[in-house]
Amino acid sequence: MGLERIVLLLQEKETRQFLPDFYLVSDNAAAALMLSEKCRDIFPSIKIEMNMGEGSFSTQLKRADKSGARFALIIGESEAKAAVITVKDLRAGAEQHSMTLEQLTLFLEKQS
C-alpha cells in the first residue's frame, strides 16, 4: 500500500471520530438546548450538533445530512405541544418515529 493511501485512510478515520451521532433540528432554540443538555447529562459520550442560525426545517435537515450524523432529532411546534421528539434515521432512510423523552433515553442507550 502506498504512503499516499495510508495518509488518506488515516485522515478518513480521524474525520469519522468527529462526526456527530445526532443533529438537532428545531425552530425553538431553547427547547433544543434543553434537550441536548439532558441527552449529554445522561450520555456524556454522545456527540450532538445543532443549528444555531436561522433556517427552515428543510435547510436544517440538509445540514444534518451533510454533518454526517446518523440521526436527526426534530423538535417542531407539534412535537413541543405533544412533549415528544421525532427521530429520523438519516442513513438508512427508515421511517421517522416520535418518542417521549423516556423512549428517547432507551433509544440512545441502544445506539451508544
C-alpha positions in Angstrom: 0.0 0.0 0.0 1.4 3.4 -1.0 2.1 6.1 1.6 -0.5 8.4 0.0 -3.2 5.8 0.5 -2.2 5.3 4.2 -2.4 9.1 4.7 -5.8 9.2 3.1 -7.1 6.3 5.3 -5.8 8.0 8.5 -7.4 11.3 7.5 -10.7 9.4 6.9 -10.5 7.7 10.2 -9.8 11.0 12.0 -12.7 12.7 10.3 -15.1 9.9 11.3 -14.2 10.4 15.0 -15.6 13.9 15.0 -18.9 13.2 13.2 -21.9 13.9 15.4 -24.1 11.0 16.4 -27.2 13.2 16.4 -28.1 16.5 14.8 -30.8 18.6 16.5 -33.4 20.3 14.2 -35.7 22.8 15.8 -37.5 26.0 15.4 -37.2 26.5 19.2 -33.6 27.0 20.2 -34.4 27.0 23.9 -36.1 23.6 23.7 -33.3 22.2 21.6 -30.6 23.4 24.0 -32.5 21.8 26.9 -32.9 18.5 25.1 -29.2 18.5 24.1 -28.1 19.1 27.7 -30.4 16.4 29.0 -29.0 13.9 26.5 -25.4 14.9 27.3 -26.1 14.6 31.0 -27.4 11.0 30.6 -24.9 10.0 27.8 -21.8 12.1 28.1 -20.1 10.2 25.2 -22.6 11.0 22.5 -22.0 13.9 20.1 -24.9 16.2 19.3 -24.7 19.0 16.9 -27.4 21.6 16.3 -28.1 24.5 14.1 -27.7 27.8 15.9 -28.6 30.0 12.9 -31.8 30.6 11.1 -33.2 28.1 8.6 -36.3 26.2 7.6 -36.7 22.6 8.7 -35.7 21.6 5.1 -32.5 23.6 5.3 -31.7 22.2 8.8 -32.3 18.6 7.6 -29.9 19.2 4.7 -27.3 20.5 7.2 -28.0 17.4 9.4 -27.4 15.1 6.4 -24.2 17.0 5.4 -22.9 16.8 9.0 -22.6 13.0 8.8 -24.8 12.4 11.7 -26.8 9.2 11.6 -29.9 10.5 13.3 -31.8 13.8 13.3 -33.7 14.7 16.4 -36.6 17.0 15.4 -38.4 19.4 17.8 -41.1 21.3 16.0 -44.1 23.1 17.2 -46.3 20.0 17.1 -43.6 17.9 18.9 -43.3 20.6 21.6 -47.0 20.6 22.2 -47.1 16.8 22.4 -43.9 16.6 24.5 -42.2 14.3 22.0 -39.1 14.2 19.9 -39.2 12.9 16.3 -36.2 10.8 15.4 -35.2 10.4 11.8 -32.6 7.9 10.6 -30.6 9.9 8.0 -28.5 7.0 6.7 -31.0 4.1 6.5 -33.9 6.2 5.1 -36.2 4.4 7.5 -39.4 6.0 8.8 -39.2 8.6 11.4 -40.6 8.0 14.8 -41.9 10.2 17.6 -40.8 9.4 21.1 -41.2 10.7 24.6 -38.0 11.7 26.4 -38.1 8.3 28.3 -38.4 6.4 25.0 -35.6 8.6 23.5 -33.4 7.6 26.5 -33.9 3.9 25.8 -33.2 4.6 22.1 -30.0 6.4 22.9 -28.9 3.5 25.2 -29.2 1.1 22.2 -27.2 3.5 20.0 -24.3 4.1 22.3 
